[in-house]
Amino acid sequence: MSVSAYINRIATAVPEHEVHQFYLDYAASMLAADRRKIFERMAGLAGIEHRFSCFEPALDPEGPSADLGGAFKRGAFPGTAARMAMFAQAAPVLAQKAVDGLRLGDEVSRITHLIVTTCTGFSAPGIDLDLAARCGLPDGIERTMIGFMGCYAAINALKLARHIVRSDSRAKVLLVNIEVCTLHLRETSELEKLLSFCLWGDGCAATLVTAEPPGIELDSFRCTIAAEQRDLMTWDIGDHGFNMFLSGQVPAAIQEALRNNQDAILDGRPAEAIDLWAVHPGGRSILDAVERALNLTPAALEPSREVLRRYGNMSSATVMFVMEEMLKAPGDLRGCGMSFGPGLTAETMLFQTAS
């Protein structure tokens, strides 16, 4: 008899420091006066009202440092090694906050697997060991790190959790998607790069996956790669943090890829047969492209647009903030989740709410 895998619970967390307007003002301060109005107009179209950071912003966006601690000094931003040390300190704190939100209680001793995704930091011994110690997870827990896959890593983590549960119905899998995106602030006067950074916020999602309903039943997964468009979105390690390149052609490329692969992604179903859409809100234009590609109603992507408005793009954690809303839906509804990232890659899944 085939075993099903269910998302039983999702808890999300963001840091305490709200930084969106500060970062907009700070980014504008790096531009010449005639470019500031262009930046402000374009940033205002992003559909984002709030973003959060592990690093407290300075008091004055025109001042000598972007953060109150003085790590991001004008003319002397930290190198990658310093940023990784900052990640090692900040990420476990935020991750524990999300895991605590699951309220595992005595159930924590029965967690068998820990899967962690992140593309914003590296250290070893890593966040998986640190998190296991902080949260009291069993010493013998099986740990898997999914690193540097970008925004679509959460879908891959759910795919792996489903494989684990289907191979061992007693497994209880804890997924943690932890991203400290604001760590990679760059000092630049290039308008496109500043606009790209103004999408990103820090966040974490913790998810429990088991063979026991209720929750969301994970049905099937599919990967779609637009290999000819692979250079449109890249994520590289530089000397001064990680460098994201996001071409303005990405929304059109995603729209074309989804339109050409809709039948495979939806397993032959029409879009009208999908009740719930959990789409990674990589940006307003990304959501607009998905809506056009699949001929969705404006209401279909409202949960994704609301997550974008409240938190910005938190890389791999973001789609799980949307999935958290799906858990509130009544039973017997069919859903589709999708995230996009370097490649150009779309990781998608079909799911069913289960009462």
PERA-V707116 format. One record per residue. RES is the residue in three letters. SS is DSSP state (2 for helix, 1 for strand, 0 for the rest). Layout:
res->RES ss->SS
res->RES ss->SS
This chain:
res->MET ss->0
res->SER ss->0
res->VAL ss->0
res->SER ss->0
res->ALA ss->1
res->TYR ss->1
res->ILE ss->1
res->ASN ss->1
res->ARG ss->1
res->ILE ss->1
res->ALA ss->1
res->THR ss->1
res->ALA ss->1
res->VAL ss->0
res->PRO ss->0
res->GLU ss->0
res->HIS ss->1
res->GLU ss->1
res->VAL ss->0
res->HIS ss->2
res->GLN ss->2
res->PHE ss->2
res->TYR ss->2
res->LEU ss->2
res->ASP ss->2
res->TYR ss->2
res->ALA ss->2
res->ALA ss->2
res->SER ss->2
res->MET ss->0
res->LEU ss->0
res->ALA ss->0
res->ALA ss->2
res->ASP ss->2
res->ARG ss->2
res->ARG ss->2
res->LYS ss->2
res->ILE ss->2
res->PHE ss->2
res->GLU ss->2
res->ARG ss->2
res->MET ss->2
res->ALA ss->2
res->GLY ss->0
res->LEU ss->0
res->ALA ss->0
res->GLY ss->0
res->ILE ss->0
res->GLU ss->0
res->HIS ss->0
res->ARG ss->0
res->PHE ss->1
res->SER ss->1
res->CYS ss->0
res->PHE ss->0
res->GLU ss->0
res->PRO ss->1
res->ALA ss->0
res->LEU ss->0
res->ASP ss->0
res->PRO ss->0
res->GLU ss->0
res->GLY ss->0
res->PRO ss->0
res->SER ss->1
res->ALA ss->0
res->ASP ss->1
res->LEU ss->0
res->GLY ss->0
res->GLY ss->0
res->ALA ss->0
res->PHE ss->0
res->LYS ss->1
res->ARG ss->0
res->GLY ss->0
res->ALA ss->1
res->PHE ss->0
res->PRO ss->0
res->GLY ss->0
res->THR ss->2
res->ALA ss->2
res->ALA ss->2
res->ARG ss->2
res->MET ss->2
res->ALA ss->2
res->MET ss->2
res->PHE ss->2
res->ALA ss->2
res->GLN ss->2
res->ALA ss->2
res->ALA ss->2
res->PRO ss->2
res->VAL ss->2
res->LEU ss->2
res->ALA ss->2
res->GLN ss->2
res->LYS ss->2
res->ALA ss->2
res->VAL ss->2
res->ASP ss->2
res->GLY ss->2
res->LEU ss->0
res->ARG ss->0
res->LEU ss->0
res->GLY ss->2
res->ASP ss->2
res->GLU ss->2
res->VAL ss->2
res->SER ss->2
res->ARG ss->2
res->ILE ss->0
res->THR ss->0
res->HIS ss->1
res->LEU ss->1
res->ILE ss->1
res->VAL ss->1
res->THR ss->1
res->THR ss->1
res->CYS ss->0
res->THR ss->0
res->GLY ss->0
res->PHE ss->0
res->SER ss->0
res->ALA ss->0
res->PRO ss->0
res->GLY ss->0
res->ILE ss->2
res->ASP ss->2
res->LEU ss->2
res->ASP ss->2
res->LEU ss->2
res->ALA ss->2
res->ALA ss->2
res->ARG ss->2
res->CYS ss->2
res->GLY ss->0
res->LEU ss->0
res->PRO ss->0
res->ASP ss->0
res->GLY ss->0
res->ILE ss->0
res->GLU ss->1
res->ARG ss->1
res->THR ss->1
res->MET ss->1
res->ILE ss->1
res->GLY ss->1
res->PHE ss->0
res->MET ss->0
res->GLY ss->0
res->CYS ss->0
res->TYR ss->0
res->ALA ss->2
res->ALA ss->2
res->ILE ss->2
res->ASN ss->2
res->ALA ss->2
res->LEU ss->2
res->LYS ss->2
res->LEU ss->2
res->ALA ss->2
res->ARG ss->2
res->HIS ss->2
res->ILE ss->2
res->VAL ss->2
res->ARG ss->2
res->SER ss->2
res->ASP ss->0
res->SER ss->0
res->ARG ss->0
res->ALA ss->0
res->LYS ss->0
res->VAL ss->1
res->LEU ss->1
res->LEU ss->1
res->VAL ss->1
res->ASN ss->1
res->ILE ss->1
res->GLU ss->1
res->VAL ss->0
res->CYS ss->2
res->THR ss->2
res->LEU ss->2
res->HIS ss->2
res->LEU ss->0
res->ARG ss->0
res->GLU ss->0
res->THR ss->0
res->SER ss->0
res->GLU ss->0
res->LEU ss->2
res->GLU ss->2
res->LYS ss->2
res->LEU ss->2
res->LEU ss->2
res->SER ss->2
res->PHE ss->2
res->CYS ss->0
res->LEU ss->0
res->TRP ss->1
res->GLY ss->0
res->ASP ss->0
res->GLY ss->1
res->CYS ss->1
res->ALA ss->1
res->ALA ss->1
res->THR ss->1
res->LEU ss->1
res->VAL ss->1
res->THR ss->1
res->ALA ss->0
res->GLU ss->0
res->PRO ss->0
res->PRO ss->0
res->GLY ss->1
res->ILE ss->1
res->GLU ss->1
res->LEU ss->1
res->ASP ss->1
res->SER ss->1
res->PHE ss->1
res->ARG ss->1
res->CYS ss->1
res->THR ss->1
res->ILE ss->1
res->ALA ss->0
res->ALA ss->2
res->GLU ss->2
res->GLN ss->2
res->ARG ss->2
res->ASP ss->2
res->LEU ss->2
res->MET ss->1
res->THR ss->1
res->TRP ss->1
res->ASP ss->1
res->ILE ss->1
res->GLY ss->1
res->ASP ss->0
res->HIS ss->0
res->GLY ss->1
res->PHE ss->1
res->ASN ss->1
res->MET ss->1
res->PHE ss->1
res->LEU ss->1
res->SER ss->0
res->GLY ss->0
res->GLN ss->0
res->VAL ss->2
res->PRO ss->2
res->ALA ss->2
res->ALA ss->2
res->ILE ss->2
res->GLN ss->2
res->GLU ss->2
res->ALA ss->2
res->LEU ss->2
res->ARG ss->2
res->ASN ss->2
res->ASN ss->2
res->GLN ss->2
res->ASP ss->2
res->ALA ss->2
res->ILE ss->2
res->LEU ss->0
res->ASP ss->0
res->GLY ss->0
res->ARG ss->0
res->PRO ss->0
res->ALA ss->2
res->GLU ss->2
res->ALA ss->2
res->ILE ss->0
res->ASP ss->0
res->LEU ss->1
res->TRP ss->1
res->ALA ss->1
res->VAL ss->1
res->HIS ss->0
res->PRO ss->0
res->GLY ss->0
res->GLY ss->0
res->ARG ss->2
res->SER ss->2
res->ILE ss->2
res->LEU ss->2
res->ASP ss->2
res->ALA ss->2
res->VAL ss->2
res->GLU ss->2
res->ARG ss->2
res->ALA ss->2
res->LEU ss->2
res->ASN ss->0
res->LEU ss->0
res->THR ss->0
res->PRO ss->2
res->ALA ss->2
res->ALA ss->2
res->LEU ss->2
res->GLU ss->2
res->PRO ss->2
res->SER ss->2
res->ARG ss->2
res->GLU ss->2
res->VAL ss->2
res->LEU ss->2
res->ARG ss->2
res->ARG ss->2
res->TYR ss->2
res->GLY ss->0
res->ASN ss->1
res->MET ss->0
res->SER ss->2
res->SER ss->2
res->ALA ss->2
res->THR ss->2
res->VAL ss->2
res->MET ss->2
res->PHE ss->2
res->VAL ss->2
res->MET ss->2
res->GLU ss->2
res->GLU ss->2
res->MET ss->2
res->LEU ss->0
res->LYS ss->0
res->ALA ss->0
res->PRO ss->0
res->GLY ss->0
res->ASP ss->0
res->LEU ss->0
res->ARG ss->1
res->GLY ss->1
res->CYS ss->1
res->GLY ss->1
res->MET ss->1
res->SER ss->1
res->PHE ss->1
res->GLY ss->1
res->PRO ss->0
res->GLY ss->0
res->LEU ss->0
res->THR ss->1
res->ALA ss->1
res->GLU ss->1
res->THR ss->1
res->MET ss->1
res->LEU ss->1
res->PHE ss->1
res->GLN ss->1
res->THR ss->1
res->ALA ss->1
res->SER ss->0
